[in-house]
Amino acid sequence: MIGTAAVALANARAPNPLDAMLAEAGLVNGWNKTEPSMWPLPRTDFLPAHWSYAQAAAVLDAAGAVVSTELVERRNVILANPFPGNRYPTVRTMVSAYQMVKAGETARSHRHTANALRLVLDAAPGMSTIVAGKRIPMEPGDVLLTPNWHWHGHANESSANGYWLDFLDVPLVQFLGPMFFEHHPDRFERDAPVDAASAMRFTWNSIRERLAGEVEIAPGRCEIELGDPAFQTMSLHVSRAARGKVFRYGPTTANAIFAVMEGDGASDIDQRGFVWSRGDVMSVPSGCAMTCRTSTQSYLLRVSDAPLLRSLDWLRPIANACPEQGCAITAHGSADRPDFQRADLGRAPSSIWPL
């Protein structure tokens, strides 16, 4: 028996002539891969996470003393997902960042093939962004769009610092490859006319007015979409929930970033608990469920890559997840949407969860 095992071990260690043939031909065998190329359910390294606006604003204020917008492209802090080794994406296809422009400053104009949007957190009259040659006011609660390859820059002509959240599909563009970036030849478009009614702007007042007239999807809760969708790669939804409401987003193949426009509460994402308040951000990677509990009436902005996945016929709910996944989901469904309950992994109708 020992002799047979020794022979088998020796044979296993002997050079395999196939290996040399594969190497010479520049090929890799497909029958003995070091790791699988396909798996039964989606898996991800990305983690549920939470970022505090109060902490980020303090960092930006400190950076304002040493980081000049005359020398750097943007004074911002990136919400890099905290899985080991990551330095950039917030979720797989999108990145978010807090940005600040000091009173009297400008942030140079540029353009890129990534789509971008902004949620204004704090700004005084005189804060604006320029998109495609038009100056658009930036007021707290506004959501502003910057479609790909549009020139854009920022100007703060007020006496107070301006703060906002950026959301971009840069990680997606980086992965697919068509990344282009250019500086504006004039550095900044100073003579741009004001366009307060720009189609690139969803004002805080208009968002609240739409929600006030919206039919509730559950008692004390309603939701609207900004755009149809806003971008081919990202959709935007704003949800309003009354004080003391509990609601749930079931796990799907889509990634999402949530920002608190107003209110206070707490969320459980893949069994991780976070307490949030105005300006805070949470990442909900694909495959993760999120349950929210409001302490006050709250408005949440959800930025999702669902349009991209839907266009590829990849948007669907996830019934359960592999134990080794970062997000170990064991149930699915939405307390607000009973039609979300499904026992299979077949294609999800687009109506079951308005991502």
N, C-alpha and C positions, 0 to 999 in steps of 0.2 A: 504493500500500500504506500509506504514512504517513498519507495523507488518510483512508483507511478506518478506521485505528486511532484517529485523532483524533476522528472522528465517533462511534465506538463509546465512547470515553472520555467524551466530552461527554454522550452519552445516559445513560451509567452514573451521571454526576454530577447529572443532571437530577432534579428532584423527582418522586417517584412518587406519582400521585394516590391509589394504594392505601394508602400510608403514612398520609395524612391521614384517610382513611376508617376505617382500623384504629384510629388514635388517638382519633378522635371517638367510636367505638363502644366503646372500652375493651378492644380485642382485640389479640392478638399473633399474627402469622402463624405457622402451623405447618409451612410448607414451606421456610423458610429460617432455622431456629433458630441462635442464636449458638453453642450447644453442644448435643450430642445429649441427648435425654431418656431414652434406653435405650442399652445397650451389650451386647456379646456375653457378657462375663464380669464378675463382681463386681469392683469396684475400690474402693480406700479410701485416704484420706490418713493413716490411723493407722499407726504404726510399731511394730515390735518394740522393746521397751525393758526395762530392768532397774533396780530401785531397791534400795538397800542399807539393811537394817534398822539396821545400826550407824550409818550416816550420819544416818538419819531420827531415831533415838533421841537422837543428840547435838543435833540441831536442836530436838527437843521439850524436852530438858533445858534448853537455853538459853531457849526460849520460856517455860518454866515460871517463870522469874524475872520476866517482864514481862507475861505474858498470863494473866489470872485467869479461872477458870471462872465467877466471879461476874459477869463483865462480857461474856463472849462465849458463844456457843452451845456450841461445842466447841473444845478445843485440839487441833487436828489439822493434818496436812500432807497435801496432796492429791497423788496420783500422776498428774499431768496428762501425758497422752501428749505426747512431744516434737516432734510435727509443728508447723511454723510457725503461730503465731497461736493455738494451743490453750491454754486456761487451766483446763480442768476434766476432761473425760472421760478415763478410762484406756484404754478401748476404746469403740466407738461407742455401746453401750447401757448401759455400766456404769462406775462410778467406784470407786476404792479410795483409802483414806487410812490413814495411821498416826495413832493417837490416844493421848494420855497423860492420865491423871488422877493428880494428886499425892496423896501420903499425906494423909488427912484431908479431902480434897475431895469434892464431889459435882458431877455434871454434870446440869443441870436436866432435868426430864422434858418431853418433847414427843411429838408424833405427826405422821406425814406419810403421804402416799399412796404413797411409794416403799417398796419392800421393802428390808430391810437384814439383814446377818449380820456376825458378828465372829469372828475367829480370835485367841484370846488368846495373846500372846507371852510376857510376863513379868508375873507378879502374885503377891502374897503372900496368905495366908488373910485374909479380910476384904474382898477386892475382889469386887464384885457388880454385876450389872445388874438393873434392874427392868423386867419385861415384863408388861403386862396385870395389874398389881397384885401380881405375885409376884416375890420377890427370888431371883435365880438366881446361885449362886456362879460366879465367873470364875477358872478355874485354867488354867495354861499348857497349851496344846494343845487346849483346849475350842473347839468351834465352836457359836456361839449364834445363834439366829434371832430376828428381829424382823419379823414380817409387817406388811404395810401397815396403817396406821391403828390400831396398838397403841401405847398410851402406853408410853414407855420412858425411863429415866434411868440414871445410873451413880453408884455410891458406893464410895469407897475408905476403908475403916475400918482399913486395915493401916498398918504403919510404912514401907512401901516404895511407890514409884511403880508404877502399873499401865500396861502398854503392850499395845496390840492393833492388829489390822488391821480396818478396816471395808470392806465391799463393799456397794454399793447400786445399784439400777437407776434412779437419778435421771436420767441422760441420756435414757433411754427415756421416762420420765414427762414430762420437759421437752419432748421432741419431740412426743409425742402430746397434751399439754396438760392432763391432769387432775391438776395439782399442787395439793395442799392441805396446809397446815401449821398446827399449833396448839401453843401452850404449855399445859402443865398448869396449872389454876387455883391449885394449891397449890405450884407451882414444883418440888417434889420429894415423892415418895410415901414418907415416912419409916417408916410403920407396916406396910409390906408384909411378909407372912409369907414365910419361906424355903421354896423349892421346889427342892431339889437334884436331884430326879428329873424336872424339867420336860421336856415334849415339845419345848420350844424349845432343849434343850441336848443336844449330842453330846459326851460327855466324852472326853478324850484316852485314858483307859483303855479305854473301850468301843470306840473306833475301832481301837485296836491289837488288842484281843481279836477283833473281827470280822475284821480282816485276817489274823490268825494262823490262823483257821479257814477262810479263803477259798481256793477252788481257784485255782491260778496260771493267768494268761492267757498266760504265757510263763515259761520257767525263771527263777526268782528274782524274779518280779514278779507282783503281784496288785493288785486294785482293787475298791473298794466305792463305792456311792452313799449319800450321806446324805440321807434323804428320798426321795420317789418321785413327782416331784422335790421338792426343798425348797420351791420357789416355782414359780408358773406361768411366771415370767420368767427364773429362774436355777436351774441344777442344780449340785449339789456332789458331787465325786468325790474320794476320797483314794486315792492310789497309793503302794504300798510297793515299792521296788526294792532288791535286794541290792547290796552293794559291787561296783563294776566293771561294772554292767549298762549296756547301750546300748539305748535304745528310742526310738520315733518316734511322733509324732502327725501324721497326714496333714492336709493343708489341707481345710477345709470352709467352708461359709458362716457357721458359728458363730464368735463372738468368745469368747476365754477369757482369764482372769487366773489365773496360777499363783502360789501362795505356798508357800515351803519351811517345812514344819512341823518337820522335823528332817533333818539330814544336810548333805552338801556335794557339789558337782558342777559341771557346766558344761552349757550348752545352746547350740545353734545354731538361731536363728530367722531364716528368710529370709536366710541367709548372714551373719548378725550373731552374733558369739560373746559369751557372757556367762558369768562364773563366779559361782556362787551358794553361799550358806550359809544357816543357819537364820534365818528371818524375812524373807528377801529376797523380792521380787516380780518377776514378769515378765509383760509383756503379749504376747498372741498374737492379733493382729487376724485377722479372717476372711480366708481365702485364704493364710494363712501355715502352713508346716510347722515342726515343732519336733523336733529330735533332742536327747536328754538322755544324759549320761554321768555316772554316780554315782561319787564318790570314796569315799564311805562309804554304809552303808545309809541310805536316804533316804525320807522321806514327803513327798509333794507334794499340796497341795490345789488342785483345779482348779474354778474358778467360771466357768460358761459360760451363754450365753444360748440354748443349744440347745433348751430346752423351748418357748421363744417361737417360734423358727423352725420347730420340728417341728409346733406347733399350726397354723401357717399353711401347712404343706406346703412350706417353703422350706429345710429342712435337707438338705443334699446335699454330697457331696465335690466338689472342684474339680480337674479334671484338669490344667489349666494356666492361666496368667494372662496378661493383656495386658502387653506389655513396659513400658507407661507406668505400670502399677500400682505402688503402694508396695510390695506384696509380690509379687515376680516368681517365682511358683512354676512350675517346669518339670516336676515329677513329683508323683505322689501315691501314697498307700498307707501302710500301717503294717507295720513289721517284725514286730509282734506279732500282727497280724490280717491274714492273707493274703487273707481274703475281702473286704478293703477295696479290692482292685485292681479298678478299673473303667475302661473306655475311653470312657465317655460321660458326659454331664452330666445324665442322667436322675435321677429321684427316688431318693434313697438310702434303702434300708431302715433302719429305726431301729436295727437290731441291728449294723450294720457298724462303728459307732464309738460306744461308750457315753459320749457327751458329756452 
